[in-house]
Amino acid sequence: MAFVSMAASMPRVVFIASLVAVLAMAAGPAAAHGGRVIHLRFYMHDITGGPGQTAVQVVKGPGPAHPVMPGSHFGDTTVIDDALTEGASATSRLLGRAQGTYTLASLREPVLSVSMTVALTGGAYNGSTIAVVGRDDVSASVRELAVVGGTGAFRRATGHVLWRTARMESRDHMVLELDVYATVPSGSPPPPRADAVRKGGLNLD
Ligand SMILES: *[C@@H]1O[C@H](CO)[C@@H](O)[C@H](O)[C@H]1NC(C)=O
């Protein structure tokens, strides 16, 4: 196992320190105001043209041209139904869809206002949704958006999403890495069975 071989090659003190850190992280979720933290990671495929297009511009801002986003205009709005996959490759397992919109909402900066529902259709949280809104400054390496609610296992969720551009498959196909940290109240529907979580490959904590 990777963990064991890593431990063998690591000085003992470092190993113990990292073990303590892991245990502290494991204890964290239960301590979050009586709630439970669910950490999900998946990759979002935003395909704005060509075969397999999942993102369509529905509003073309009347101008002027945006100063830092060539070809774009203030108010440009795109509706998305982007695939969410377990790995960065578009052919890896489908876990759900990100459905919503983003609008170029800054006159001067490359900033999108995002509003979307993450609808999980595979893995341990199949059938649940997560509502995500926020400011996506595409020039920043990591962006933080808000988890503002959800349904099913994510009923009354709060939290945040760390949002990174993982890679560009092509000019029209951007792959984003999303880390969702959602706290759900302890009264929410129970967590899925542990073996379902492992099979789902979603719950990292
Ligand atoms: C997700 O749930 C739906 C509805 O219960 C079911 O039809 C589907 O097979 C499930 N998908 C997976 C991948 O488990």
The ligand as an SDF file (V2000), in Angstrom:
LIG
                    3D

 14 14  0  0  0  0  0  0  0  0999 V2000
  -28.5860    6.8330   -9.5770 C   0  0  0  0  0  0  0  0  0  0  0  0
  -29.9160    6.8220   -9.1040 O   0  0  0  0  0  0  0  0  0  0  0  0
  -30.8770    6.5860  -10.1200 C   0  0  0  0  0  0  0  0  0  0  0  0
  -32.2540    6.7780   -9.4990 C   0  0  0  0  0  0  0  0  0  0  0  0
  -32.3720    6.0420   -8.3190 O   0  0  0  0  0  0  0  0  0  0  0  0
  -30.6530    5.2100  -10.7060 C   0  0  0  0  0  0  0  0  0  0  0  0
  -31.5820    4.9580  -11.7400 O   0  0  0  0  0  0  0  0  0  0  0  0
  -29.2450    5.1260  -11.2720 C   0  0  0  0  0  0  0  0  0  0  0  0
  -28.9770    3.8270  -11.7360 O   0  0  0  0  0  0  0  0  0  0  0  0
  -28.2280    5.5150  -10.2160 C   0  0  0  0  0  0  0  0  0  0  0  0
  -26.9240    5.6020  -10.8470 N   0  0  0  0  0  0  0  0  0  0  0  0
  -25.8310    5.0450  -10.3440 C   0  0  0  0  0  0  0  0  0  0  0  0
  -24.5940    5.2080  -11.1600 C   0  0  0  0  0  0  0  0  0  0  0  0
  -25.8260    4.4470   -9.2950 O   0  0  0  0  0  0  0  0  0  0  0  0
  1  2  1  0
  1 10  1  0
  2  3  1  0
  3  4  1  0
  3  6  1  0
  4  5  1  0
  6  7  1  0
  6  8  1  0
  8  9  1  0
  8 10  1  0
 10 11  1  0
 11 12  1  0
 12 13  1  0
 12 14  2  0
M  END
$$$$
